[in-house]
Amino acid sequence: MHTDSLFADDELIFPGDASGEAVAPSREPWHVLIVDDEPDVHSMTRMVLGDFEFEGRALEFTSTYSGEEAIEVLEGENDYAVVLLDVVMETNTAGLDVAHRIRNDLNNQFIRVILRTGQPGFAPEHTVITELEINDYWQKAELTSKRLSTSMTTALRSYRDLLKIELNRGSLAQMAMSVAHQIRNRTMTINGFAGIVARKLDPDSEIQEYLRTIAHETARLEDIVKSVSAFASIDHCDHNSAEVEEVMGEALEFCHGYARNLGRDVQLNVDVASKTIDARPDLLAKVIIELVSNAIYFSDEQNPKVDISFKVEGVYNVLQVADNGICISETDMPYIFDPFFTTRPEAVGMGLCIVNRITSGYNWNTTVSCSDDGGAVFRVEIPL
C-alpha cells in the first residue's frame, strides 16, 4: 500500500487547536492504540496527530502490528480511549475479530473503535457498523488528515462522556444505598412503635386494623428498599469464571423455596449443559433467580410449569426460561425492564430491571417473546 495516499489532499490542520474545548494542559494524555501491520501507517499516524490535543490533553500512542498483539495489550491495560484498527493483518478478518473480542471477550464498552481499511471488500461498511460495535469507519484511500483529526475528536468526546456517565452512575448508586439505609432506619422505627401501640390496645379495638395496615405498608417499603439496594450494589460486571451447572443448582434451590412460599407446586424442567462462562457467579445467579421466579409466578395456575435450559447455539451460550402461563401483553412489553414497573399488586417491580442491568453490563443480548403455547419466553444470549 502507498502510505502517501493515506492523508493526501489537505493540510495538517487539527480541530483541537481551535475547537474552543481546550482547557489548561494536563500531564495525563489520551491513550491511543494503533493496530496495523504496516509500519508506515504507524509513522504517518503519529506524524499527523503528533500535535493533536483534546481538552488540553495530548495523545500517547502504543503500536501493535497484529490482532493478537493488540488483544494482549488490551488485556493488560483498560485505559485506552481509542483504537485505530486495520482489518487485514495476520488474517483477512483479524481487525474484525479484535473488535468483536473487545466488546464481548474483554467486555470493554468504553474504548472507541475507528476502523481503517485498505481493502473494504473484507469489511463492508454497512455490515461492520451494524453487526460490530464500530464507532467510525474509513477507507485508507479517502482518509485525510482533517478527517482523521475530526474522527479522533468525535471519538474522544464520546469516550469522555461515557466515562462521565459511568462516574455519575456510581455516584447515584452510592446515594441510593445511603438513602435506602436512612429509609430502613425509619421503617424499623415506625414498625416498632406500631407494634408497641398494638400491644397496649385492646385486641378488638378498631385501631388494630390501622396498625396492621401500617405494618403491612412498612414491610412493602422495606421490600422496595431491599430491591433498590440490590440494584445499586451491582457496581461492576467483572470478569470471572462461573460454572453454570453449579450456579444453576444453587439458584434453583432458592426458586423452589419461592414456589413453596407461593403455595405452588411448580414443575421445573431443567436442561443445562456443563459450561463455564465469563461472569461473576453471584450476578449470573441473580439473573437466573429473577427470571425463574418471574416465570413461576406467571405460570399456569392449574398446572404450573417452567422450562429452563442452557445450551450452545451457534456463537452463543443461550439461557432460556419459559413459562406456560399467559404471555406479556403488547401494551406492557416495552416497559417490563423499567424500574418499578409491575403488574403484580404486591411486587416491587425491580426484578427484571436487575436482570437488564446485569445483562447489559456484560453485553449479553436479552429478548422476550411469546411461545406457541402462549407463555412468555426470556432468552439471554451470551457470546462464546
Long-range contacts (C-beta under 8 A, 24 or more apart in sequence): 1-38, 1-41, 1-118, 1-140, 3-38, 3-40, 3-41, 3-43, 3-44, 5-140, 5-141, 6-41, 6-44, 6-140, 6-141, 6-143, 7-44, 7-48, 7-143, 7-144, 7-145, 7-148, 8-144, 9-144, 10-144, 10-145, 10-146, 11-145, 11-146, 12-48, 12-51, 12-145, 13-145, 13-146, 13-149, 14-49, 14-51, 14-52, 14-53, 14-145, 14-149, 15-149, 15-150, 15-153, 16-52, 16-53, 16-54, 16-149, 16-153, 17-51, 17-53, 19-54, 19-153, 21-54, 21-55, 22-53, 22-54, 22-55, 22-56, 23-55, 23-56, 24-56, 25-53, 25-56, 25-57, 26-55, 26-56, 26-57, 28-57, 29-57, 29-58, 29-59, 29-60, 30-54, 30-57, 30-58, 30-59, 30-60, 30-81, 30-82, 30-156, 30-159, 31-60, 31-62, 31-77, 31-79, 31-80, 31-81, 32-59, 32-60, 32-61, 32-62, 32-80, 32-81, 32-82, 32-83, 32-84, 32-152, 33-61, 33-62, 33-64, 33-70, 33-73, 33-74, 33-80, 33-82, 33-83, 33-84, 34-61, 34-62, 34-63, 34-64, 34-83, 34-84, 35-64, 35-65, 35-66, 35-67, 35-69, 35-70, 35-83, 35-84, 35-85, 35-86, 35-89, 35-95, 35-98, 36-65, 36-84, 36-85, 36-86, 36-89, 36-116, 37-65, 37-66, 37-86, 37-88, 37-89, 37-90, 38-86, 39-65, 41-86, 41-116, 41-140, 45-84, 45-148, 48-145, 48-148, 48-149, 49-148, 49-149, 49-152, 52-149, 52-152, 54-152, 54-153, 54-156, 54-157, 55-156, 55-160, 59-152, 65-89, 66-90, 66-94, 67-91, 67-94, 67-95, 67-97, 67-98, 68-94, 70-98, 71-98, 71-101, 71-105, 71-106, 74-102, 74-106, 74-108, 74-111, 75-106, 78-106, 78-108, 80-111, 81-110, 81-111, 81-112, 81-155, 81-156, 81-159, 82-111, 82-112, 82-113, 82-114, 82-152, 82-155, 82-156, 82-159, 83-111, 83-112, 83-113, 83-114, 84-114, 84-116, 85-113, 85-114, 85-115, 85-116, 86-116, 86-117, 86-118, 87-115, 87-117, 87-119, 87-122, 87-123, 88-117, 88-118, 88-119, 88-122, 92-119, 92-122, 93-122, 93-123, 95-123, 96-123, 96-128, 96-132, 99-128, 99-132, 99-133, 99-134, 100-132, 103-132, 103-133, 103-363, 104-363, 104-383, 105-278, 105-383, 107-237, 107-239, 107-278, 107-361, 107-362, 107-363, 109-133, 109-162, 109-363, 110-159, 110-162, 110-163, 110-166, 111-159, 112-136, 112-155, 112-156, 112-158, 112-159, 114-138, 114-151, 114-152, 114-155, 116-140, 116-143, 170-235, 172-232, 173-232, 173-233, 173-235, 174-232, 176-228, 176-229, 176-231, 176-232, 177-229, 177-232, 177-233, 179-228, 180-225, 180-226, 180-228, 180-229, 180-232, 183-221, 183-225, 184-222, 184-225, 187-218, 187-221, 187-222, 187-225, 190-214, 190-218, 191-215, 191-218, 191-219, 194-218, 220-346, 220-348, 223-348, 224-348, 224-350, 227-348, 227-350, 227-351, 227-354, 228-350, 230-286, 230-350, 230-354, 231-339, 231-350, 231-353, 231-354, 231-357, 234-283, 234-286, 234-354, 234-357, 234-358, 234-361, 236-361, 237-279, 237-280, 237-283, 237-358, 237-361, 237-362, 238-280, 239-278, 240-278, 240-279, 240-280, 240-281, 241-276, 241-277, 241-278, 242-276, 242-277, 242-278, 242-279, 242-280, 242-281, 242-284, 243-275, 243-276, 243-281, 244-272, 244-273, 244-274, 244-275, 244-276, 244-277, 244-284, 244-310, 244-317, 245-272, 245-274, 245-275, 246-281, 247-281, 247-284, 247-285, 247-288, 248-272, 248-288, 248-308, 248-310, 250-285, 251-285, 251-288, 251-289, 251-292, 252-288, 252-292, 252-308, 254-289, 255-288, 255-289, 255-292, 255-293, 255-296, 258-293, 258-296, 259-296, 259-304, 262-296, 262-297, 264-296, 264-299, 264-304, 265-304, 266-296, 266-299, 266-304, 266-305, 266-306, 267-303, 267-304, 267-305, 267-306, 268-292, 268-305, 268-306, 268-308, 269-305, 269-306, 269-307, 269-308, 270-308, 270-309, 271-307, 271-308, 271-309, 271-310, 271-311, 272-308, 272-309, 272-310, 273-310, 273-311, 273-312, 275-310, 275-312, 275-317, 277-317, 277-382, 278-362, 279-362, 279-382, 283-358, 283-361, 283-362, 286-354, 286-355, 286-358, 287-319, 287-355, 287-358, 287-359, 287-380, 288-319, 288-321, 290-351, 290-352, 290-354, 290-355, 291-319, 291-321, 291-355, 291-378, 291-380, 292-321, 293-351, 294-321, 294-351, 294-352, 294-378, 295-321, 295-322, 295-323, 295-375, 295-376, 295-378, 296-323, 297-344, 298-323, 298-325, 298-326, 298-375, 298-376, 299-323, 299-324, 299-325, 299-375, 300-324, 300-325, 300-375, 301-325, 312-384, 313-381, 315-383, 315-384, 316-365, 316-381, 316-382, 316-383, 316-384, 317-381, 317-382, 317-383, 317-384, 318-379, 318-380, 318-381, 318-382, 319-379, 319-380, 319-382, 320-377, 320-378, 320-379, 320-380, 321-377, 321-378, 322-371, 322-375, 322-376, 322-377, 322-378, 323-375, 323-376, 324-371, 324-373, 324-374, 324-375, 325-374, 325-375, 325-376, 326-374, 326-375, 327-370, 327-371, 327-374, 327-375, 327-376, 328-368, 328-370, 328-376, 333-368, 336-368
